[in-house]
Amino acid sequence: RTKLQLSASIDRTFNQSLRLKYGVRGTIDRQRNFKQVKDLLSGGEFEDIDFFLVDDDTQSNMLLNHLNHPARKIGQSDRYGYDYALTECHLSLFSEIKYTTDRLKVDGYLSLGNSTARRRGYYRKEFFAANSFGRSKLLSFADCAAHLAVQYSPSRQHHISASAAAIFRPTEAQNLFLQSEYNNLSVNNPRLTSLLSASATYHLTLNSFWLRTSLFARYHARQTDVAHAYYDAASEYADIVTSDLATLATGIEVEAQYSINNHLSMAAGVTYGRYRYAGSPTVAVYADKDNRLLASTSSLLRGCRGNTPALTLYGDVEYRSANGWTASLAATYWGMRYVDPAFAHRSVRVLSSASSPEERAMLTTQERLPDDVMIDIGGGKSFKFRTGQRLYLHLALRNILGSETISRGYEQNRVSRQTIGGVQHVTPFANRLSYAYPRTIYLSVGVSF
């Protein structure tokens, strides 16, 4: 991956309180993606063909991954399968303003620019010989961003701040193409996403205690998601493009820390939020083999919950001795989490084929994940040498309860279709779950000079 950023700016200070900065900024972000043979496990070279098409009744004569080199053999460290690059460029004019007094601080930011995205394929896949090799058409977007933050401090102990932002930017390049691994075809009508956010914070600072309370709201609309799955409604592998996705997050965060003495301190935090999908996005399904439109429908996502836990509790106690010993105990609780919803199997087209209210409920009910508690302990020692160097040793035991903590879960787009007694029944595939590490020991060694 190569990322280059260049900027030129002028910084003007009008007085002790007011400062203005403006200029131009350019960014190039290029990511090369490919498969590579790491180890042949004592095996020999193999042909660079698409093995998923070998047994295909109609497409088994278009197997080559790189038509420009038809007799290509793959050995260790060679690239195979796919090889492409995604390049994103951004050029913008920006301005920043800072106003500061003893009690008031104001920061403002505004940018206007243009973003482009393009795919370049280095393999001419036989299956898509006409549009897999070379450069795709250039996708161009006019974007902008604005941010304003204000902080007021009526005293040294009390601080009140608020911020708001509006950002309009293109979606990630990976979600701008139907099959970025082997096709230059872009999604239909790519648009800017819009992100609106606001927050308000109160911060209390005393000699041995500080408290911070925040309210936040975030609305992210016009998102695009591209998934690749077997589409059971048409019995074909498909590229599923979900557009006009919208999410709304609101909540409150409270953090506090108390220093009991010079050696012992404790901290606690709680977060409660509401993370929901808003609206009913459009789901367009394209046949993977020839990009035919198989279905265009809407997905009933309104009210579905996100994977982020609605309730999080945290607490820790830390001890530091004068001679370099440290010890800590921390506990974290996650609650009210749900699996991420599948956009395709919640579509109107799939739901309309349910044969009963019970089947429809199975397709639309979002599974709640179990609440989790994780406890960590740690300890260490630092050693200072006469020559000035310092050695740090730290041992940590994570998840001492050894609990099976689910880190994430999501619904599958696939559904099972069975005909029993002349009636077709539709049920979703089982949800996919990912688990965090079990009980784990970490040893850290550090040296400073």
N, C-alpha and C positions, 0 to 999 in steps of 0.2 A: 504494500500500500504506500502511495506517495501523496503527501499533502504539503502544499506550498501556499504561504500567505504573505502578501506584500501590502504595505499600507504607507500612505504619506499623509501627514496631518499638520495643521497649524494650531498652536496652543497660545491663546491670548488671555492675559490676566488684566482685568480692568481695574480692580482694587483688591483689597484684602478679602472681600467676600465673594466676588463674582469672577468666574473663570469659564471661558468658552473654548471648545476644541472642535475642529471640523476638518474633514479630509475625505480621502477616497481609500477604499480597501478592496483588494482582490484576492480570491481564494480558488485554488485548483485542488480537487480531491479525486484521485484516481485509484481505483481498487481493482487489482487483477485477480481473477478467480479461476481455479483449475483443479483437476484431480491429478494426483501424482503417486507413482508407485514408490512406496517406502522400502518394502522388502518383498521379494518373490518367494521367500521361504524355501529356497533351494529349487524352485521351479524354473521352467524355461520361459522364453519370451512368448507373448500372446498377441493376437490380432486386436487392433483397436476398433472393435465393432460394438454395436448396441445389442447386448445379449438379451434385453427384454423383448426384442423383436424377432428373435430366432425362431420361436414357435408360433409367430403370428401368421394367421391364414392368408392375409392379404398384403402385409407390409414386410414380409421376411426377405424381400429382395432389395431392401434399402437399409442395410445394416451399418454402413460405414460412418464412423464419427467424423472422419476428415477426408472428404471426397477428393481433395487436392493431392492427397498422398494415399492412394488406395491399397498399396502393398505394405503399409506401415506395420512394423513389429514393435511392441512395447517391452522395454527392459527396465531394470532398476533405475529409479530417479527420473524416469521419463514421465511426461505429462500425457494424459489420455482422457477419453470421455468427453470433456468439454474444456474450453479455454476461452475466456472472454474478459473484457474490462468494462467497467462502468466509470464514466468520468463526469464529475459535477463541477461546474464553474460558477462563480458568483462575483459580481462587480457591483459595488454600492457606494453611494455618497452618504456620509454620516455626520452627525453633529452631537456633541455632548455639552451640557451646561451644568455647572455646579455653583450653588449659592450656599455660603456657610456663614453663620453668625455663632455667637456663644451658645444659643439655645436651639437654633433652627438650621437644618441641613436639607437642601433640595438637590436631587439629581435627576436630570432628564436626558433622554436619548431618543434620537430619531434617525432612521436610515431608509433610503429609497434605492432600489437596485434592480438588477436583472440576474436571473439564475438560468442555467442551461444544464441539460442532462443528455447523455448519449451513451449507447452501447456499441462496443466494437467486438465482433466475433473473429477469433483467430482460426477457428475450424469451420469448414464448410460441411455441415452435417448432411448426409445424403437424403435424409428424410425431409429436410428443409433447405434444399440446395439453393433456392432462389433468395432466401432472406436470413441465412444464418451466418454468412461470412461478410466481413467488412463492417462499415459504419452504418448505424441506424440513422433515421432522420433526427435532426436536432430538435429537442423539446425545449421551449423557451418560456420563461415565466417572469412577469413583473412583480416583484415582492416588496414588502415594506415591513417595518417594525417600529414600535413606539413604546417607551417605558418611562414611568414617572415614579419617583420614590421621595417621600417626605418623612423627616424625623424631627421630632420636637422633644426637647429635654427641659421640663420645668425646673428640675434640680439635678444634682449629680446622681441621685439615687433613682430617679424616675425617667424613663424614656418611652416615648410613644412614636410609632412609625406606621406608615401605610404606603402601599405600592399598588400600581396597576400597570398592566401591559397588554398590548394588542400586537400580535405577530401573524403575518400572512406569508407563508413560505410553501415551496413545493414539497410533496411527499418524498420519502426516500427513493433513490433511483431504483432500488430492487423492486419496488412496487409500482413502477411505471411501465414495466414490460410484462407481457403475458407469460413468456417463458424465457427469463433472462439467461438461462444456461445455454440455450441453443436457438434463440429466435430474436430477430430485431423488431418484431411487431410490438408496438406500444399499446397500452390500454386505451380504450375509447374515451375521448374528451378528458385528458388529465387536467386537473385544476389545483389551485393553491389550497392548502389547508389553512384554517383560521384557528388561532389560539388566543383566548381571552382569559386573563387571570387577574385576581385581586387578593390582597392580604392586608391584615391589620395586626400589629404586635404591641404588647405592653411588656417592658423589661424593667424589673426592679433589681437594684444592686446594692447590697449592704456589705458590711465588713466581712462577714463569714457566710453570707447567704445570698443567692441570686435566684430570681424567678422569671420565667419568660412564658407568656401566653400569646398564642397566635390563632387567628381565624383566617381561613383560606377558602377560595373558590376558584375553580378552573373549568373552562368550557372549551373543548377541543372538537371542532366540527370539520366536515368535508374531508375526512380521512379516507384513504384507500388501502385496501388489503388484497393481496394476491395469494391464493393458496392453490396447491396442486394435489388432487385427490381423485379417487375413483368415484364417478357420479352415478349412483345406483339408479336414479330415475331414468337415465338414458343408457345405462350399461356401458359406459365409456370412461376412459381416463380423461380428466378435464382440468381446465384452468378456471378457477372460481374467483371472479373479481367482485369484491364488495366495495361499493362507493357510497359516498355521503354518510360515512360512519360518524357518529357523534357521541362523546362521553362527557359526563358532568361529575365533578368531584367537589364536595364541600366538607368542611370539618373544622375541628379545633385541636390544637396541640398545647400541652402544658409541660414544661420542664422546670426542674428545681435542683439545686445543689447546695449542700450545707457542709461546711468545714467545722467539724467538732473541735479539733485542735490542729496543731501543726502536722500531726501524723495521720489522723483519721478523718475521712470525708465520706459522704454518701450522696447519691444522686437518684432521682426518680423522674419518670416521664409517663405521660398517657396521651394517646392519640385516638380520637374518635372521628370517623369520617363516613361519608355516604358516597359510594362510587357506583354510578349507574350509567347504562347506555340510554341515550336519548334518541327518539325518532325511530323510523323504520328504514334502514338503508336499502339500496338497490343491489341485487345479486344477479350478475350476468355470468352464465356458464358457457365456456367455449370448449369445443372438442380439442383435445390435445394434439391429435394427429393432423388436423387440417384447419383449425381455428374457426370452425363453424359455430354459430351461435346456437346452443342447445336449449337455453332457457333464459328468460329475463323476468325476474320476479322481485318481490320485496321480502325482507326478513323481519319477523316480529321480535325485535330486540328491546323495544322500549321497556324500561323497568328492570332489565337484566342487570345483575350485579357484576362488578369486576372482581378480579382475583385478589386485589389488595385487601388485607384484613381491615374490617371496619373498626375493630378495637385492638389496640396494642398497649400493653403495660410493660414498663421496664424499671428495674431498680438495681443498684449496685452499691457495694461498700468497698472502700479501698484503704489500705494501710501502707504508709511509707515511713520507715525508720530513719534515724539520723545517720546510721552506718551503711545505708544502701539496700536494706532488705525491703521487699514489697510483697503484698498479698492482696488478692481481690476475690470477691464473690459477686456474681451477676446473675440475674434471672429475667427472662423475657417471656411474655405471654402474647399469643396471637389468637384472636377470636373473630367469629362471624366472617369466615372466608368461604368463597364459592369457586367452583370451577369456571373457567372462561367459557362463554357460550359459543357454539358452532353457528356460523352465519348461514350455511347452506341448509342444514337439516331443520332449521327454524324458519325456512322460507315458506311462503304461502303455497307454493307448488307442492312441496313435500307434505305440509300439514293437511292440505286438502285431500290427500290420499289416505289419511288415517280413517280406519273403519269404525272407531268408537271414541267416545270422550276419554276413556281410559288410555287409549293409544295416543291421543293428542296430548294428554297430560304427561305421558312418558317422554314425548318429544319436546315439551316446553318447560318441564320442571327442572330447575337448576339445582344440582347437588351441592349441599353444604359440606365443606370439609371439616374434619374434626378440629377442635381447638387444641392448641399445642402450648406446652411449657418447656423451656430449655434453660438449664442451669449450667453455668460455667464457673470454674475456679482457676486461679492462677497464682504464681509466686515467682520471685526472682531475686537476684542479688547483683549489685554492681561493685566492681573492684577498681580502685584507682591506684595506679602505679606511680612511683616516684618520678618517673620520666615524663609524666603528664598524660599518658594514655589511660583509657578507661575501658574495661571489659564488662559487657552486659550479658547475663544469663537469665532466661525467662522460660518457665515451664507452664503450659496451659492445658487444662483438661476441659474440652468442650462437650456439652451434652452428657453430663455425668449420669443422668437418669437412663441414658441409652434408649430414649423414646424414638419411635418411628415418626419422624416429622415430615409431613408432606410439604415440599417447597412450592409446588405448583400443580395445577390440574386443569385439564381442558376437555371439552366435549369433542367428539369426532364428527366430521362432516358426513361420514357414511351412515347409512341406515340399512337394516335387514328387511327384505321383502319376501314374504311367504304367502302362498295361496292355499287356504284350507277351506274345503267345502265350497269352493267357488268364490270365496271372499279373500281379497288381498289384505294382509296384515303388515303394518310397517312399525318397526321398533328401532330405536337408536343403538348403535354400537356402544360398548362399555366405555366409560370415560378413561382417559389416559392420565396417570398420576406420576409425578416425579418426586423422589424422596431426597431429603437432605442427608448429609453425612451422619452416621451413627456416632457413638462415643469415640472421640478422636483426641489424640495427644499431640501437642505441638511443642517443639523445643527451639528456641530462638537464641542465637549467639551473635553479639554485635561488638564491634571495636570502634572507638573514636580516638582520634589523634589530636 
